[in-house]
Amino acid sequence: MEDTHILKFVPRISRDARNGRNRLARLGDWMARNRRTLLAIQWVIVIFYTLLVALPAFLPHPLPESRLFSGNFGAASFIDPSLCLASGEPILQERAPTLIPWHDKLVLFAQFAFWGVWWPFVILSMMLMGRVWCGVLCPEGALTEFVSRRGRGGAIPRWVRWSGWPVVAFALTTIYGQLISVYEYPKAVLVILGGSTVAAMAAGYLWGKGKRVWCRYLCPVSGVFALLARLAPFQFRVDRAAWERRPANSAAVDCAPLLDVKHLQGMSQCHACGRCSDHREAVALVPRSPNAEILNGPAPATNEVLLLIFGILGVAIGAFQWTVNPWFVRARQAAAEWLVNRDILWPLSDSPAWWLLTAYPEVNDIFTWLDGIAILAYIVTVTLVLGGTVLLAVCGAARLAGVDWRRLALGLVPLGGIGLFLGLSMMTVSQLRAEGIVLPWLGALRGALLALGLLWSAWLGLRLLRRAAPGKARLVAAFLIWLAALAAVGATWVLVFYVW
Ligand code: SF4
């Protein structure tokens, strides 16, 4: 007999009569048995990633007319200045098609690979597949673990275990990335992604033996991944009775992110590496509802919820918004005029270094101090206003309904995750547009995804609010407040995609 599953994209499960493990569980077992194959895949990605992070930073900027998906610049008409001087008339010349230099292609390819494909789809994969990216594909994870096997093996200091790192690291990395234009310039990519990789390897060298201390405690996106992976439609489930039946001296699981596998309760921290599959004949990869961990998993820590509300729904939205917000441009212009009228000119001076604030005079892209202050002020304002509004609404609704505000806040995960995907895919869209690829259905797709996020979070909120069985009036009032929080977030995306 076949089990069915709520999601169509999860393969239908058929029971294996011989050993009682279904196909999904056997996939987990395959991962446990084929570590070398997975390692080989990881090393291919490490090489590819290292080349794409490092090499473009030492190549010249691509010419403005260079394109990734076309072979040459194409024929073009241009005005020849020497002929103009001789004749006194503008004379049009034809230029024959010329090949786009390989280094321009490489820089554009790296840019498209990192920001057009990698980031948006890693975020999507967290919601659809849990942290398979972390456990199977991530080059930083592979490198930190590799170094850790050969490193000092020291104990993990208390400051490393501080639960606030995911919030602080995510906010600082996101803001710094905006200040140095990480989406546009390979040097900025080298500083942020390369710097993070070096830090991951240093953490691997210093702490743990063959473990991923960096990924567990310090990686700037680990907290975000942990929130989104709660929506994964499968998990490694532990049968405690089966676990106890096996001899206590069975070899321990080599769980790189340092989880207590026996007490594993969800996919939030699990990297889905598969190493524990079938351990003590008690661990199996099983399908589940994508809502299971939000509704019935362990309650989140306060810092996790703050990352969701002020990080994903605050800092990230502010970072996506400022480049498209015409009010930001006007406010910055007004501030510049105000400063000039008062003869305060230092904020209008250029950035002294590209690693501090964007500064690429060769392509005429230089931030002033005012630009940096304006970007910072914008992101902080959006974070405080939008995040503060959502936090107040969540706390108000939870109080009215008599439920834990932190668990209720988890209902925002689908909207937050879909928002992150939409925001990151803005880069994909603008890169495709620069290549001449127009997506006529884009507005409809964005609207559908946004509606999905809003409806999903609304439904989860209702389920969570009904937990404490409040009276009907309280439930309605709490749900309306919850909807107001969702509307505030939804409105920011409507502004970005349909108004500005
Ligand atoms: S619990 Fe640990 S060993 Fe098991 S799949 Fe998750 S990360 Fe891998």
Residues whose N, C-alpha, C, O or C-beta is under 5 A from the ligand:
A	BS01	SF4	F236 D254 C255 A256 L259 V261 C270 H271 A272 C273 G274 R275 C276
